[in-house]
Amino acid sequence: MICMEKINNELKLKQKILNDVLEFYLNSRDCNGVSFLNLYEKYGRKSFKIIKELVKENKIDLHFSDLNPHVMQFDPVSKEDQLGEFNRKLKLGLHRKNTKDKLFKKINIQTDYFCCCLYPDKKLIAKKIKYKFMNKPFSRELALNRVIFDFRVFDNKFLLPFVNDPRYHHHQGDYSGSISYSEAQKIKSDQKFIPHYYFALKKSDKSVRQIAMLLCDLHDLPSSIQKELKKFELNKKDFILHPISQQIIYGNWPEYISIFSAFCYELKYINIMCIANFSLPLFKKTYEDEERPINFTFLVIPTEEYYQSFLHTLDIMISDNINLDFFKLNRWKVKLFKETQDHEGNKYKQPKGALNLLKDWLLQNLHLYNPEITIHPANEIYKQFNEIRKLRSMGKAHNIIANKWDESLFKKQIDIIKSSYEKLRLLRLILANLPKKITIDKIIYEGKILCF
């Protein structure tokens, strides 16, 4: 009789603890786990055995974290590992406190070693969630999935209303972005606002990138925006989260930089070299940090309009950015004009373009001693930079642009920036032979640069 009563009491306690875990999770703001210490304070030592049984029965998961166990950043480890860590921490707690009923009373969960929260199993959540979050599809997915850093992928077309609406400020970096309300506009709080988005790469073609958002960020959006985003959702199985976006999410410092950042570094180091050796910079600006043009990054809206805008910016950063005063130094003796004639045969002097001056300067001052080099580097550099100028001119010549959505522009842009970066880097390597040396940033020196 006593044995049956004990079993019944244990079953009742097990149900109470399970209900506490479920209710706390379903009623919390961000699908949070309930603290083990809170359960211990409520149920005492009896809870230890019950918690272990619930884990073995696949009804709960234990989540350990020194940062924030109240949200599940990743999928839980195996049940065996959960129980092993739980037993280890219990043993450590007994050793540290060496008391009976006040085992964990004085432990500060924020700073001490028992940072553990309990989460209901996914199948249990699916049975109990019922109609909760029916109008917020991604909040419901977070509740069912539990993992806040899980992501969803969306077609970039979702961004079009924002980038074309002056009421919103669209900030796009190389690996993350955001959409905020313009300070000059008064917009109701229930209107669109995307605090964070990242990028996902198509597995079959990594030049194609789409918007990725974390479930925790989607959960914070109003129901109207969640429903709208759902229309643009793509199959997550076809994509991977961009590795740099992933590092940003996890709070790690990326070991690589984008080719666009590297391009600005090259401008910077070329100028430093020229100032050190000739007292004048080769380029007017280096476009570092906040001076970097907003569209000098990976395409997100793959239309001819945005692609042409990128080419325009790239040409400004190269051809229009060359410092003509640099070639006026007496030491160079570079001819600044070329003789030409008009349609009547009258001869006159015409100023040379910046790219021609750069080519002539390199041809005049760079002497090759390797007979295997058939094409002079000056001609390679000129050819690439002049090609950008031609592409820009072609775009300007067409008054009406067929502004269709074309994902092939993703790769087209990457090919252009890769070729341009390689030639700019070649120019910097040529200048590296000058007498006065400079220190190059390790990340540039080792070529830790991403083109996607």
Secondary structure, 3 states (H helix, E strand, C coil): CHHHHHHHHHHHHHHHHHHHHHHHHHHCCCCCCEEHHHHHHHHCCHHHHHHHHHHHCCCEEEEECCCCCCCECCCCCCHHHHHHHHHHHHHHHHHHHCCCCCCCCCCCCCCCCCCEEEEECHHHHHHHCCCCCCCCHHHHHHHHHCECCCEEEECHHHHHHHHCCCCEEEEECCCEEEEEECCCCCCCCCCCCEEEEEEEEECCEEEEEEEEEEHHHHHCCCHHHHHHHHCCEECHHHEEECHHHHHHHCCCCCCCEEHHHHHHHHHHHHHHHHHHHHCCCCECCCCCHHHCCCCCCCCCCCEHHHHHHHHHHHHHHHCCCECHHHHHCCCCCCCCEEEEECCCCCEEEEECCHHHHHHHHHHHHCCCCCCCCCCCHHHHHHHHHHHHHHHHHHHHHCCCCCCCECCHHHHHHHHHHHHHHHHHHHHHHHHCCCCCCCCCCHHHHCCCEECC
